[in-house]
Amino acid sequence: AACHPGAACHPAVAAASQNVLRGRALAPRILEVLLPARRAELDQPTEYDETFAQTASLDGMEQRLLIVDDVEMIAASIGFVLSELELPMDIANNGQEALKMLRERPYSLVISDIAMPHMDGLTLTERLRRDPFLSDIPLILLTSLDHPREREAGLRAGANDYIIKGSIGGGELVHRVRELLKIAPFVPSDAPPR
């Protein structure tokens, strides 16, 4: 989320907000600066973290997330919120780029915006569900507004969950991602892009 006048925010977010306004999004830099700081804030591992650490250490496997949003600040914010899971994450700018990335490297879970240029989240969901190699990857759709028809269309397309972007910071996104990671595939931790 951007810094609002009079509101306190992390210096990296403030700098990124200014650069986004100038057309130079710095999502990778935000993640680079904020994720280590966020990890340092976490004292106690959660039950999921302990289970994940035990399971992931077996045979060099891990769970990897793909965040899909055409607004890099939102993608970086989602990454920041999910940083407590301590999972590797990549960002795609639209559904078309996400589909290409999914075909080049294995992912455990996809979190996608609905409204994007080139390929929207609903089309991405439909394509994933029709692809025999990608159809088992859980997918969460994010939207700015809660429209019942849009929610129904997303679930009908094959999304596992549907979340309003305004609720991602209150723990709801982390909770739902944790739940889907229970059924999400593990992928090789050293898997380079194909």
PyRosetta script that sets phi, psi and omega in degrees:
from pyrosetta import init, pose_from_sequence

init()
pose = pose_from_sequence("AACHPGAACHPAVAAASQNVLRGRALAPRILEVLLPARRAELDQPTEYDETFAQTASLDGMEQRLLIVDDVEMIAASIGFVLSELELPMDIANNGQEALKMLRERPYSLVISDIAMPHMDGLTLTERLRRDPFLSDIPLILLTSLDHPREREAGLRAGANDYIIKGSIGGGELVHRVRELLKIAPFVPSDAPPR")
pose.set_psi(1, 147.7)
pose.set_omega(1, -177.6)
pose.set_phi(2, -77.4)
pose.set_psi(2, 160.3)
pose.set_omega(2, 176.2)
pose.set_phi(3, -82.6)
pose.set_psi(3, 134.0)
pose.set_omega(3, 178.6)
pose.set_phi(4, -101.1)
pose.set_psi(4, 150.8)
pose.set_omega(4, 179.8)
pose.set_phi(5, -52.9)
pose.set_psi(5, 131.7)
pose.set_omega(5, 179.1)
pose.set_phi(6, 83.6)
pose.set_psi(6, -6.7)
pose.set_omega(6, -179.6)
pose.set_phi(7, -96.1)
pose.set_psi(7, 142.2)
pose.set_omega(7, 177.1)
pose.set_phi(8, -82.0)
pose.set_psi(8, 137.8)
pose.set_omega(8, 175.7)
pose.set_phi(9, -152.6)
pose.set_psi(9, 163.4)
pose.set_omega(9, -178.4)
pose.set_phi(10, -60.0)
pose.set_psi(10, 139.6)
pose.set_omega(10, -179.3)
pose.set_phi(11, -56.1)
pose.set_psi(11, -35.5)
pose.set_omega(11, 179.6)
pose.set_phi(12, -67.2)
pose.set_psi(12, -36.5)
pose.set_omega(12, 178.0)
pose.set_phi(13, -68.8)
pose.set_psi(13, -41.1)
pose.set_omega(13, 178.5)
pose.set_phi(14, -61.0)
pose.set_psi(14, -45.7)
pose.set_omega(14, 179.5)
pose.set_phi(15, -64.4)
pose.set_psi(15, -42.3)
pose.set_omega(15, -179.7)
pose.set_phi(16, -65.8)
pose.set_psi(16, -38.0)
pose.set_omega(16, 178.9)
pose.set_phi(17, -59.7)
pose.set_psi(17, -43.6)
pose.set_omega(17, 179.1)
pose.set_phi(18, -64.6)
pose.set_psi(18, -41.8)
pose.set_omega(18, -179.6)
pose.set_phi(19, -68.4)
pose.set_psi(19, -34.7)
pose.set_omega(19, 177.4)
pose.set_phi(20, -64.8)
pose.set_psi(20, -40.8)
pose.set_omega(20, 178.1)
pose.set_phi(21, -61.2)
pose.set_psi(21, -30.5)
pose.set_omega(21, 178.0)
pose.set_phi(22, -88.6)
pose.set_psi(22, 3.5)
pose.set_omega(22, 176.7)
pose.set_phi(23, 89.2)
pose.set_psi(23, 10.1)
pose.set_omega(23, 179.1)
pose.set_phi(24, -118.3)
pose.set_psi(24, 87.8)
pose.set_omega(24, -178.7)
pose.set_phi(25, -71.0)
pose.set_psi(25, 139.9)
pose.set_omega(25, -176.6)
pose.set_phi(26, -121.7)
pose.set_psi(26, 39.1)
pose.set_omega(26, -177.6)
pose.set_phi(27, -53.6)
pose.set_psi(27, -46.4)
pose.set_omega(27, 179.6)
pose.set_phi(28, -60.4)
pose.set_psi(28, -37.2)
pose.set_omega(28, 179.5)
pose.set_phi(29, -67.8)
pose.set_psi(29, -39.3)
pose.set_omega(29, 178.3)
pose.set_phi(30, -60.4)
pose.set_psi(30, -47.6)
pose.set_omega(30, 179.7)
pose.set_phi(31, -61.9)
pose.set_psi(31, -39.8)
pose.set_omega(31, -179.5)
pose.set_phi(32, -62.0)
pose.set_psi(32, -38.2)
pose.set_omega(32, -177.4)
pose.set_phi(33, -84.1)
pose.set_psi(33, -44.1)
pose.set_omega(33, -171.8)
pose.set_phi(34, -82.1)
pose.set_psi(34, -34.9)
pose.set_omega(34, -176.0)
pose.set_phi(35, -61.2)
pose.set_psi(35, -46.4)
pose.set_omega(35, 177.7)
pose.set_phi(36, -61.1)
pose.set_psi(36, -37.3)
pose.set_omega(36, 178.8)
pose.set_phi(37, -65.9)
pose.set_psi(37, -41.0)
pose.set_omega(37, 179.0)
pose.set_phi(38, -64.4)
pose.set_psi(38, -43.1)
pose.set_omega(38, 179.2)
pose.set_phi(39, -62.1)
pose.set_psi(39, -36.3)
pose.set_omega(39, 179.9)
pose.set_phi(40, -66.4)
pose.set_psi(40, -27.3)
pose.set_omega(40, 179.6)
pose.set_phi(41, -72.2)
pose.set_psi(41, -23.1)
pose.set_omega(41, -174.6)
pose.set_phi(42, -84.5)
pose.set_psi(42, 110.2)
pose.set_omega(42, -177.8)
pose.set_phi(43, -82.2)
pose.set_psi(43, -54.2)
pose.set_omega(43, -172.9)
pose.set_phi(44, -103.4)
pose.set_psi(44, 132.9)
pose.set_omega(44, 173.4)
pose.set_phi(45, -68.6)
pose.set_psi(45, 144.5)
pose.set_omega(45, 177.5)
pose.set_phi(46, -79.1)
pose.set_psi(46, 170.0)
pose.set_omega(46, 177.3)
pose.set_phi(47, -57.5)
pose.set_psi(47, -41.0)
pose.set_omega(47, 178.7)
pose.set_phi(48, -62.4)
pose.set_psi(48, -44.3)
pose.set_omega(48, -178.0)
pose.set_phi(49, -59.5)
pose.set_psi(49, -42.3)
pose.set_omega(49, -180.0)
pose.set_phi(50, -65.5)
pose.set_psi(50, -44.7)
pose.set_omega(50, 178.2)
pose.set_phi(51, -63.0)
pose.set_psi(51, -44.8)
pose.set_omega(51, -179.5)
pose.set_phi(52, -61.0)
pose.set_psi(52, -45.7)
pose.set_omega(52, -177.6)
pose.set_phi(53, -60.7)
pose.set_psi(53, -41.0)
pose.set_omega(53, 179.5)
pose.set_phi(54, -67.7)
pose.set_psi(54, -43.9)
pose.set_omega(54, -177.0)
pose.set_phi(55, -72.7)
pose.set_psi(55, -43.5)
pose.set_omega(55, -174.1)
pose.set_phi(56, -68.5)
pose.set_psi(56, -26.7)
pose.set_omega(56, -178.2)
pose.set_phi(57, -72.0)
pose.set_psi(57, -15.2)
pose.set_omega(57, 179.6)
pose.set_phi(58, -76.1)
pose.set_psi(58, 127.0)
pose.set_omega(58, 172.8)
pose.set_phi(59, 56.7)
pose.set_psi(59, 26.7)
pose.set_omega(59, 175.6)
pose.set_phi(60, 62.0)
pose.set_psi(60, 37.6)
pose.set_omega(60, -179.4)
pose.set_phi(61, -106.7)
pose.set_psi(61, 154.8)
pose.set_omega(61, 178.7)
pose.set_phi(62, -150.7)
pose.set_psi(62, 173.6)
pose.set_omega(62, 170.7)
pose.set_phi(63, -112.9)
pose.set_psi(63, 134.5)
pose.set_omega(63, -175.5)
pose.set_phi(64, -126.1)
pose.set_psi(64, 137.1)
pose.set_omega(64, -178.5)
pose.set_phi(65, -104.2)
pose.set_psi(65, 147.1)
pose.set_omega(65, 171.5)
pose.set_phi(66, -120.3)
pose.set_psi(66, 120.3)
pose.set_omega(66, 178.4)
pose.set_phi(67, -102.1)
pose.set_psi(67, 129.3)
pose.set_omega(67, -176.6)
pose.set_phi(68, -122.7)
pose.set_psi(68, 112.0)
pose.set_omega(68, 177.3)
pose.set_phi(69, -158.5)
pose.set_psi(69, 137.7)
pose.set_omega(69, -179.1)
pose.set_phi(70, -78.7)
pose.set_psi(70, -11.7)
pose.set_omega(70, 176.3)
pose.set_phi(71, -101.7)
pose.set_psi(71, 107.5)
pose.set_omega(71, -173.0)
pose.set_phi(72, -61.8)
pose.set_psi(72, -31.9)
pose.set_omega(72, 177.8)
pose.set_phi(73, -65.2)
pose.set_psi(73, -37.6)
pose.set_omega(73, 178.4)
pose.set_phi(74, -69.2)
pose.set_psi(74, -43.9)
pose.set_omega(74, 177.9)
pose.set_phi(75, -59.0)
pose.set_psi(75, -42.6)
pose.set_omega(75, 178.8)
pose.set_phi(76, -66.1)
pose.set_psi(76, -38.0)
pose.set_omega(76, 178.0)
pose.set_phi(77, -64.2)
pose.set_psi(77, -41.2)
pose.set_omega(77, 177.2)
pose.set_phi(78, -62.2)
pose.set_psi(78, -44.0)
pose.set_omega(78, 177.2)
pose.set_phi(79, -59.7)
pose.set_psi(79, -41.0)
pose.set_omega(79, 179.3)
pose.set_phi(80, -64.2)
pose.set_psi(80, -45.6)
pose.set_omega(80, 179.7)
pose.set_phi(81, -60.2)
pose.set_psi(81, -40.3)
pose.set_omega(81, -176.8)
pose.set_phi(82, -85.0)
pose.set_psi(82, -1.0)
pose.set_omega(82, -176.3)
pose.set_phi(83, -61.4)
pose.set_psi(83, -25.1)
pose.set_omega(83, 179.2)
pose.set_phi(84, -64.8)
pose.set_psi(84, -18.5)
pose.set_omega(84, 177.4)
pose.set_phi(85, -76.8)
pose.set_psi(85, -14.5)
pose.set_omega(85, 178.8)
pose.set_phi(86, 52.7)
pose.set_psi(86, 46.4)
pose.set_omega(86, 177.5)
pose.set_phi(87, -111.9)
pose.set_psi(87, 148.4)
pose.set_omega(87, 174.6)
pose.set_phi(88, -67.0)
pose.set_psi(88, 142.3)
pose.set_omega(88, -178.0)
pose.set_phi(89, -136.0)
pose.set_psi(89, 143.9)
pose.set_omega(89, 172.0)
pose.set_phi(90, -124.3)
pose.set_psi(90, 160.2)
pose.set_omega(90, -178.7)
pose.set_phi(91, -123.1)
pose.set_psi(91, 133.7)
pose.set_omega(91, 171.9)
pose.set_phi(92, -116.1)
pose.set_psi(92, 146.0)
pose.set_omega(92, -176.1)
pose.set_phi(93, -86.6)
pose.set_psi(93, -13.2)
pose.set_omega(93, 178.9)
pose.set_phi(94, -164.3)
pose.set_psi(94, 174.0)
pose.set_omega(94, -178.0)
pose.set_phi(95, -63.0)
pose.set_psi(95, -36.9)
pose.set_omega(95, 180.0)
pose.set_phi(96, -63.0)
pose.set_psi(96, -46.5)
pose.set_omega(96, 177.7)
pose.set_phi(97, -64.8)
pose.set_psi(97, -38.9)
pose.set_omega(97, 179.1)
pose.set_phi(98, -63.1)
pose.set_psi(98, -43.6)
pose.set_omega(98, 180.0)
pose.set_phi(99, -61.9)
pose.set_psi(99, -41.1)
pose.set_omega(99, 177.3)
pose.set_phi(100, -62.1)
pose.set_psi(100, -45.6)
pose.set_omega(100, -179.7)
pose.set_phi(101, -64.4)
pose.set_psi(101, -39.7)
pose.set_omega(101, 179.8)
pose.set_phi(102, -65.2)
pose.set_psi(102, -29.7)
pose.set_omega(102, 178.7)
pose.set_phi(103, -82.8)
pose.set_psi(103, -16.4)
pose.set_omega(103, -179.2)
pose.set_phi(104, -97.7)
pose.set_psi(104, -24.3)
pose.set_omega(104, -175.7)
pose.set_phi(105, -148.2)
pose.set_psi(105, 142.2)
pose.set_omega(105, -179.2)
pose.set_phi(106, -75.6)
pose.set_psi(106, 141.3)
pose.set_omega(106, 177.0)
pose.set_phi(107, -129.9)
pose.set_psi(107, 154.2)
pose.set_omega(107, -179.6)
pose.set_phi(108, -94.3)
pose.set_psi(108, -31.6)
pose.set_omega(108, -174.6)
pose.set_phi(109, -155.0)
pose.set_psi(109, 143.5)
pose.set_omega(109, 178.2)
pose.set_phi(110, -118.0)
pose.set_psi(110, 134.8)
pose.set_omega(110, 174.9)
pose.set_phi(111, -121.0)
pose.set_psi(111, 113.3)
pose.set_omega(111, -171.1)
pose.set_phi(112, -127.4)
pose.set_psi(112, 137.9)
pose.set_omega(112, 168.3)
pose.set_phi(113, -65.7)
pose.set_psi(113, 159.4)
pose.set_omega(113, 176.8)
pose.set_phi(114, -91.3)
pose.set_psi(114, -53.4)
pose.set_omega(114, -174.2)
pose.set_phi(115, -87.7)
pose.set_psi(115, 106.2)
pose.set_omega(115, 179.4)
pose.set_phi(116, -146.4)
pose.set_psi(116, 155.3)
pose.set_omega(116, 175.2)
pose.set_phi(117, -75.6)
pose.set_psi(117, 165.9)
pose.set_omega(117, 176.1)
pose.set_phi(118, 71.6)
pose.set_psi(118, -51.6)
pose.set_omega(118, 173.0)
pose.set_phi(119, -156.3)
pose.set_psi(119, 121.8)
pose.set_omega(119, -178.8)
pose.set_phi(120, -80.0)
pose.set_psi(120, 174.0)
pose.set_omega(120, -176.9)
pose.set_phi(121, -66.9)
pose.set_psi(121, -32.5)
pose.set_omega(121, 178.2)
pose.set_phi(122, -66.8)
pose.set_psi(122, -43.5)
pose.set_omega(122, 178.2)
pose.set_phi(123, -64.7)
pose.set_psi(123, -41.9)
pose.set_omega(123, 176.6)
pose.set_phi(124, -57.8)
pose.set_psi(124, -45.3)
pose.set_omega(124, -179.9)
pose.set_phi(125, -60.6)
pose.set_psi(125, -47.2)
pose.set_omega(125, 179.3)
pose.set_phi(126, -60.3)
pose.set_psi(126, -42.6)
pose.set_omega(126, -179.7)
pose.set_phi(127, -66.1)
pose.set_psi(127, -39.7)
pose.set_omega(127, 177.5)
pose.set_phi(128, -61.4)
pose.set_psi(128, -45.1)
pose.set_omega(128, -176.5)
pose.set_phi(129, -68.0)
pose.set_psi(129, -25.1)
pose.set_omega(129, 178.4)
pose.set_phi(130, -86.9)
pose.set_psi(130, -14.4)
pose.set_omega(130, -177.6)
pose.set_phi(131, -89.6)
pose.set_psi(131, 118.0)
pose.set_omega(131, -176.4)
pose.set_phi(132, -62.2)
pose.set_psi(132, -22.8)
pose.set_omega(132, -179.5)
pose.set_phi(133, -87.9)
pose.set_psi(133, -16.8)
pose.set_omega(133, -175.5)
pose.set_phi(134, -118.3)
pose.set_psi(134, -6.5)
pose.set_omega(134, -170.1)
pose.set_phi(135, -65.3)
pose.set_psi(135, -21.1)
pose.set_omega(135, -178.0)
pose.set_phi(136, -89.8)
pose.set_psi(136, -3.1)
pose.set_omega(136, -178.7)
pose.set_phi(137, -76.1)
pose.set_psi(137, 121.5)
pose.set_omega(137, 176.7)
pose.set_phi(138, -62.1)
pose.set_psi(138, 147.0)
pose.set_omega(138, -178.0)
pose.set_phi(139, -138.9)
pose.set_psi(139, 132.2)
pose.set_omega(139, 175.4)
pose.set_phi(140, -110.8)
pose.set_psi(140, 130.0)
pose.set_omega(140, 175.3)
pose.set_phi(141, -97.9)
pose.set_psi(141, 137.9)
pose.set_omega(141, 177.3)
pose.set_phi(142, -113.7)
pose.set_psi(142, 143.7)
pose.set_omega(142, 177.2)
pose.set_phi(143, -143.5)
pose.set_psi(143, 158.1)
pose.set_omega(143, 179.3)
pose.set_phi(144, -77.2)
pose.set_psi(144, -34.1)
pose.set_omega(144, -176.9)
pose.set_phi(145, -123.6)
pose.set_psi(145, 152.9)
pose.set_omega(145, 178.2)
pose.set_phi(146, -97.6)
pose.set_psi(146, 97.5)
pose.set_omega(146, 175.2)
pose.set_phi(147, -110.3)
pose.set_psi(147, 122.8)
pose.set_omega(147, -179.1)
pose.set_phi(148, -54.1)
pose.set_psi(148, -40.0)
pose.set_omega(148, 180.0)
pose.set_phi(149, -64.9)
pose.set_psi(149, -40.2)
pose.set_omega(149, 179.1)
pose.set_phi(150, -66.0)
pose.set_psi(150, -40.5)
pose.set_omega(150, 177.8)
pose.set_phi(151, -61.7)
pose.set_psi(151, -47.2)
pose.set_omega(151, 178.7)
pose.set_phi(152, -60.8)
pose.set_psi(152, -42.8)
pose.set_omega(152, -180.0)
pose.set_phi(153, -62.9)
pose.set_psi(153, -40.9)
pose.set_omega(153, 179.4)
pose.set_phi(154, -64.2)
pose.set_psi(154, -44.7)
pose.set_omega(154, 179.6)
pose.set_phi(155, -70.1)
pose.set_psi(155, -36.8)
pose.set_omega(155, 177.1)
pose.set_phi(156, -65.6)
pose.set_psi(156, -34.1)
pose.set_omega(156, 178.6)
pose.set_phi(157, -69.9)
pose.set_psi(157, -18.9)
pose.set_omega(157, 177.4)
pose.set_phi(158, 119.8)
pose.set_psi(158, 7.6)
pose.set_omega(158, 177.3)
pose.set_phi(159, -65.9)
pose.set_psi(159, 144.9)
pose.set_omega(159, 177.8)
pose.set_phi(160, -82.3)
pose.set_psi(160, -26.5)
pose.set_omega(160, -178.4)
pose.set_phi(161, -155.6)
pose.set_psi(161, 166.2)
pose.set_omega(161, -174.6)
pose.set_phi(162, -144.5)
pose.set_psi(162, 121.8)
pose.set_omega(162, -174.8)
pose.set_phi(163, -130.9)
pose.set_psi(163, 141.4)
pose.set_omega(163, 175.6)
pose.set_phi(164, -81.5)
pose.set_psi(164, 132.2)
pose.set_omega(164, -176.1)
pose.set_phi(165, -55.9)
pose.set_psi(165, -33.3)
pose.set_omega(165, -179.0)
pose.set_phi(166, -63.1)
pose.set_psi(166, -16.1)
pose.set_omega(166, -177.2)
pose.set_phi(167, -103.9)
pose.set_psi(167, 8.0)
pose.set_omega(167, -175.3)
pose.set_phi(168, -72.5)
pose.set_psi(168, -25.4)
pose.set_omega(168, -176.9)
pose.set_phi(169, -85.6)
pose.set_psi(169, -11.3)
pose.set_omega(169, -176.0)
pose.set_phi(170, -90.3)
pose.set_psi(170, 13.5)
pose.set_omega(170, 179.4)
pose.set_phi(171, 96.2)
pose.set_psi(171, -13.3)
pose.set_omega(171, -177.9)
pose.set_phi(172, -64.8)
pose.set_psi(172, -44.4)
pose.set_omega(172, -179.9)
pose.set_phi(173, -63.3)
pose.set_psi(173, -46.2)
pose.set_omega(173, 179.5)
pose.set_phi(174, -59.3)
pose.set_psi(174, -44.5)
pose.set_omega(174, 179.8)
pose.set_phi(175, -60.4)
pose.set_psi(175, -47.5)
pose.set_omega(175, -177.2)
pose.set_phi(176, -68.8)
pose.set_psi(176, -36.5)
pose.set_omega(176, 176.2)
pose.set_phi(177, -64.5)
pose.set_psi(177, -44.0)
pose.set_omega(177, 177.6)
pose.set_phi(178, -56.7)
pose.set_psi(178, -43.7)
pose.set_omega(178, -179.4)
pose.set_phi(179, -63.2)
pose.set_psi(179, -43.9)
pose.set_omega(179, -179.4)
pose.set_phi(180, -72.0)
pose.set_psi(180, -28.1)
pose.set_omega(180, 177.5)
pose.set_phi(181, -64.9)
pose.set_psi(181, -20.9)
pose.set_omega(181, 177.0)
pose.set_phi(182, -64.7)
pose.set_psi(182, -27.4)
pose.set_omega(182, 179.4)
pose.set_phi(183, -109.9)
pose.set_psi(183, -3.0)
pose.set_omega(183, -176.7)
pose.set_phi(184, -77.7)
pose.set_psi(184, 147.9)
pose.set_omega(184, -179.6)
pose.set_phi(185, -72.1)
pose.set_psi(185, 151.0)
pose.set_omega(185, 168.8)
pose.set_phi(186, -89.2)
pose.set_psi(186, 147.3)
pose.set_omega(186, -179.2)
pose.set_phi(187, -126.0)
pose.set_psi(187, 158.0)
pose.set_omega(187, 179.0)
pose.set_phi(188, -59.0)
pose.set_psi(188, 130.3)
pose.set_omega(188, -176.8)
pose.set_phi(189, -70.1)
pose.set_psi(189, -22.7)
pose.set_omega(189, 179.6)
pose.set_phi(190, -102.9)
pose.set_psi(190, 19.0)
pose.set_omega(190, -176.5)
pose.set_phi(191, -71.7)
pose.set_psi(191, 109.9)
pose.set_omega(191, 176.2)
pose.set_phi(192, -76.8)
pose.set_psi(192, 166.5)
pose.set_omega(192, 174.3)
pose.set_phi(193, -56.3)
pose.set_psi(193, 138.5)
pose.set_omega(193, -178.2)
pose.set_phi(194, -70.8)
pose.dump_pdb("model.pdb")
